[in-house]
């Protein structure tokens, strides 16, 4: 029998109008929770173990900036396909999130199908 670890925070699919970035590097925001985010990007190199992330919710005209994050999961999706830039899926955990940021993230519990 296998047991699935229950997530501490429910995860929600990100809106198409939600983006993430670190410096000049843009990422697709796949999902988010009060504990972290899932992102996707294309590049030759993986992310560093720690980054500061900016989140942009374009449909709500809201930005959260400089969120310290720690990489907890990373997968190179298209490894071995000649001539293609690798696709990466990365799980980032928020480090010491401020209460106001958590309040804002709880406000953005939505899904779009």
C-alpha positions in Angstrom: 0.0 0.0 0.0 1.3 3.5 -0.8 0.4 6.6 1.1 0.2 10.0 -0.6 1.6 12.8 1.4 -1.1 15.3 2.0 -0.1 18.9 1.1 0.0 21.4 3.9 -1.7 24.0 1.6 -4.3 23.4 -1.1 -2.9 24.0 -4.6 -4.8 26.0 -7.2 -4.3 26.1 -11.0 -3.0 29.5 -12.0 -5.0 31.9 -14.3 -3.6 32.5 -17.7 -3.3 36.1 -16.6 -0.8 35.2 -13.8 2.9 35.3 -14.5 6.1 34.9 -12.6 9.6 36.2 -13.0 13.0 36.5 -11.3 15.0 39.4 -12.6 14.7 39.4 -16.3 13.7 35.7 -16.5 10.0 35.1 -17.2 8.3 31.9 -16.1 4.8 30.4 -16.7 3.0 30.1 -13.4 1.4 26.7 -13.3 -0.2 26.6 -9.9 0.0 28.3 -6.5 -0.7 27.8 -2.9 -0.1 29.7 0.4 3.1 27.6 0.6 4.6 28.0 -2.8 4.3 27.9 -6.6 4.8 25.6 -9.6 6.5 27.2 -12.6 7.5 26.2 -16.1 10.3 27.6 -18.2 12.6 26.9 -21.1 16.3 27.1 -20.8 19.6 25.4 -21.0 20.3 25.7 -17.2 18.2 24.7 -14.2 17.2 27.4 -11.6 19.5 28.1 -8.6 18.4 26.6 -5.3 17.2 29.9 -4.1 15.6 32.8 -6.0 13.5 35.9 -5.4 10.3 35.6 -7.3 7.9 38.3 -8.6 4.2 37.3 -9.2 2.0 39.3 -11.5 -1.8 38.9 -11.5 -2.6 40.9 -14.7 -6.4 40.6 -14.5 -6.4 41.9 -10.9 -3.7 44.5 -11.4 -1.7 43.1 -8.5 2.0 42.4 -8.2 3.9 40.6 -5.4 7.6 41.2 -5.6 10.8 39.9 -4.1 9.4 36.7 -2.6 12.3 34.6 -1.3 11.8 31.0 -2.6 13.6 27.7 -2.2 13.6 25.1 -4.9 12.0 21.8 -3.7 11.4 20.0 -7.0 12.8 20.2 -10.5 12.2 18.1 -13.6 13.7 18.4 -17.0 10.8 17.4 -19.2 12.1 17.0 -22.7 15.6 15.7 -22.0 17.1 13.9 -25.0 15.3 15.7 -27.8 18.0 16.9 -30.1 17.9 20.6 -31.1 15.3 21.6 -28.5 15.7 24.0 -25.6 14.9 22.0 -22.5 11.6 22.5 -20.7 11.8 22.6 -16.8 9.0 22.2 -14.2 10.0 23.5 -10.8 8.3 23.6 -7.4 9.3 26.6 -5.3 8.5 26.9 -1.6 8.1 30.4 -0.1 10.6 31.1 2.6 9.3 33.1 5.5 6.3 34.6 3.8 5.0 37.8 5.2 1.5 37.7 6.6 0.3 40.4 4.2 1.6 38.3 1.2 -0.2 35.2 2.6 -3.4 37.2 2.9 -3.2 38.3 -0.7 -2.5 34.7 -1.9 -5.5 33.4 -0.1 -7.6 36.0 -2.0 -6.4 34.4 -5.3 -7.9 31.0 -5.0 -9.3 30.4 -8.4 -9.2 28.0 -11.3 -9.8 28.4 -15.0 -10.7 25.5 -17.2 
